[in-house]
Amino acid sequence: MPVQAYILIQTEVGKAAAVAKAISDIGGVANAEDVTGPYDVIVRAEAKNVDELGKLVVAKIQGVEGITRTLTCPVVHL
């Protein structure tokens, strides 16, 4: 079963829309939306396993210009 996660992102001021658009084009990202509150963008992502999820976040998502911080919240099935 694939690993799914929500990635909560803080951006530089005024960059949320551009960050959400850039992230939505990355493979493995199901959805990226700009929101209000303590985070500026929330992403739903999916990968084959935890290692691939880590690579997606660190190598691709965190490389998007304008991101200052991410918090990855894996989905659990209880």
C-alpha positions in Angstrom: 0.0 0.0 0.0 1.4 3.5 -0.9 2.3 6.0 1.8 0.2 9.1 1.9 1.0 12.3 3.8 -0.1 15.9 4.3 2.7 18.4 4.1 2.1 21.7 5.8 4.2 24.5 4.4 5.2 28.0 5.5 6.3 30.4 2.8 7.8 33.8 2.5 5.2 36.6 2.6 3.2 36.8 -0.6 4.6 33.5 -2.1 1.8 31.0 -1.1 0.0 31.0 -4.5 3.2 30.6 -6.5 4.5 27.9 -4.2 1.2 26.0 -4.4 1.2 26.2 -8.2 4.8 25.0 -8.5 4.3 22.1 -6.1 1.1 21.0 -7.8 3.2 20.2 -10.9 5.5 17.8 -9.0 5.0 14.0 -9.5 3.5 12.4 -6.4 1.6 15.5 -5.4 -2.1 14.8 -5.5 -3.2 18.3 -4.4 -1.6 21.6 -3.3 -3.7 24.4 -2.0 -2.9 27.8 -0.4 -4.7 28.3 2.9 -4.9 30.7 5.8 -3.7 30.1 9.3 -0.2 29.1 10.7 0.6 27.4 7.4 0.3 28.9 3.9 0.1 25.8 1.7 -1.2 22.3 2.4 -0.1 19.4 0.1 -1.5 15.9 -0.2 1.2 13.6 -1.5 1.6 9.9 -2.2 4.7 7.7 -2.6 5.6 4.0 -2.8 7.2 3.9 0.6 8.5 6.1 3.4 11.9 6.5 1.8 10.3 7.7 -1.4 8.1 10.1 0.5 11.2 11.5 2.2 12.9 12.0 -1.2 9.8 13.7 -2.5 9.7 16.2 0.4 13.4 16.9 0.7 14.6 16.7 -2.9 11.6 18.2 -4.7 9.1 20.0 -2.5 11.7 21.7 -0.2 13.5 22.8 -3.4 10.7 25.1 -4.4 11.6 28.7 -4.1 9.7 30.6 -1.4 9.4 27.8 1.1 10.7 28.5 4.6 9.5 25.4 6.5 7.7 22.1 6.0 6.0 19.7 8.4 5.2 16.2 7.0 2.2 14.4 8.5 2.0 10.8 7.3 -1.6 9.3 7.1 -2.1 6.3 9.3 -4.9 3.7 9.0 -6.0 2.7 12.5 
